[in-house]
């Protein structure tokens, strides 16, 4: 590596690896499911686009795209956490956060991070309400065991 080559931070490397992991899963699951959840039509079209891109450019080129996509995801992440530093608490960065961001990206179109940050932020606010909201909390007297 020469001094003119780009050097990546730990966070950039982690983001690129998470992006690559997501793209591998999406492009290997044609018509399948992601972590046991059925793929809806919108997700299927995103996955189909990435499958086509991998077939068009090959795995090496797609892996290299993961670096730029990782940097893009970090921008989205920073914008979301600037609004609420805890927005992604309780969610797996590699299995939930990165795929949620990438679901808004087509191989030939990396949208403005600010626009996508708004969508992702709203999605995780809804998820938090559904996953951790009052309807999912149970109260019971201290010392009792749930049935």
Secondary structure, 3 states (H helix, E strand, C coil): CCCCCCCCCHHHHHHHHHHHHHHHHHHHCCCCEECCEECCHHHHHHHHHHHHHHHHHCHHHHHHHHHHHHHHHHHHHHHHHHHCCCCCCCCCHHHHHHHHHHCCCECCECCCHHHHHHHHHHHHHHHHHHHHCHHHCCCCCCCCCCC
